[in-house]
Amino acid sequence: MPKAQLLIPPGPIGARLIWAREQRDLKQYWLAEAAHVDAARLSRIEKGKVKRVYVDELYHVAKVLRCSLDWVLHGDRFNPWLPGQAPVFKLPGQRKKKDA
């Protein structure tokens, strides 16, 4: 599949990807494999060391992270997660609910 022609200059995109990946408790290599992106390339995107980032790469990464591509690109939304896809956080000392 050819790469999308629209190129996005890197910047805080990498920081948003790192944050979202850590919120999902995913390893970088696993995310790269699931999104069909080279692991070294994903690492360079996260570090902001690439000159151009293809939108289709970010689309696949955002899809695996279950977050909005708009948020990945622009970061202008407070809630990055797609509806119903926010990670579930367990509070310290919180126990699993037992079925009655």
C-alpha positions as CSV (number, residue, x, y, z in Angstrom):
1,M,0.0,0.0,0.0
2,P,1.5,3.4,-1.0
3,K,2.1,5.9,1.7
4,A,-0.3,8.8,2.0
5,Q,0.9,12.0,0.3
6,L,0.1,14.3,3.2
7,L,3.2,14.7,5.4
8,I,3.1,16.1,8.9
9,P,6.2,17.7,10.4
10,P,7.2,16.1,13.7
11,G,6.8,17.9,16.9
12,P,4.9,17.2,20.0
13,I,3.2,14.4,18.1
14,G,5.8,12.1,19.6
15,A,5.1,13.2,23.1
16,R,1.4,12.6,22.6
17,L,2.1,9.1,21.2
18,I,4.3,8.2,24.2
19,W,1.7,9.5,26.6
20,A,-1.1,7.5,25.0
21,R,1.0,4.4,24.7
22,E,2.0,4.6,28.4
23,Q,-1.7,5.1,29.4
24,R,-2.5,1.9,27.6
25,D,0.5,0.2,29.3
26,L,1.9,-0.9,25.9
27,K,5.5,-1.6,24.9
28,Q,6.8,0.3,22.0
29,Y,7.7,-2.8,20.0
30,W,4.2,-4.2,20.5
31,L,2.5,-1.0,19.4
32,A,4.8,-0.9,16.3
33,E,4.0,-4.5,15.4
34,A,0.2,-4.1,15.9
35,A,0.2,-0.9,13.8
36,H,2.4,-2.4,11.1
37,V,5.0,0.3,11.6
38,D,8.7,-0.4,11.8
39,A,9.8,-0.4,15.5
40,A,12.8,1.8,14.8
41,R,10.7,4.2,12.8
42,L,8.1,4.4,15.7
43,S,10.9,5.1,18.1
44,R,12.3,7.9,15.9
45,I,8.8,9.4,15.6
46,E,8.3,9.4,19.3
47,K,11.6,11.1,19.8
48,G,10.9,13.6,17.1
49,K,13.9,12.5,15.1
50,V,12.2,12.1,11.7
51,K,11.8,14.9,9.2
52,R,8.4,13.8,8.0
53,V,5.7,11.6,9.4
54,Y,3.1,9.9,7.1
55,V,-0.5,10.3,8.1
56,D,-1.3,6.7,7.4
57,E,1.4,5.7,9.9
58,L,-0.2,7.9,12.6
59,Y,-3.6,6.6,11.6
60,H,-2.6,3.0,12.3
61,V,-0.9,3.9,15.5
62,A,-3.9,5.9,16.7
63,K,-6.2,3.0,15.8
64,V,-4.2,0.6,17.9
65,L,-4.1,3.1,20.8
66,R,-7.8,3.7,20.4
67,C,-7.4,7.4,20.4
68,S,-8.4,10.2,18.0
69,L,-6.1,10.9,15.0
70,D,-7.2,14.5,15.4
71,W,-5.7,14.5,18.9
72,V,-2.5,12.8,17.7
73,L,-2.1,15.5,15.0
74,H,-3.1,18.6,16.8
75,G,-3.5,17.8,20.5
76,D,-6.3,20.4,20.8
77,R,-8.8,18.2,22.5
78,F,-8.8,17.5,26.2
79,N,-10.0,14.0,25.9
80,P,-7.9,12.0,23.4
81,W,-9.8,8.8,23.6
82,L,-12.5,7.6,21.2
83,P,-16.0,7.3,22.7
84,G,-16.0,4.3,25.1
85,Q,-12.3,3.6,24.6
86,A,-10.7,5.3,27.6
87,P,-8.4,3.1,29.6
88,V,-9.7,1.8,32.9
89,F,-7.6,2.8,35.8
90,K,-7.5,0.9,39.1
91,L,-7.0,3.0,42.2
92,P,-4.6,1.9,44.8
93,G,-6.2,-0.5,47.2
94,Q,-9.2,-1.1,44.9
95,R,-10.3,-4.7,44.6
96,K,-12.1,-6.4,41.8
97,K,-15.9,-6.6,42.2
98,K,-17.1,-10.1,42.9
99,D,-20.1,-11.3,41.0
100,A,-23.1,-11.8,43.2
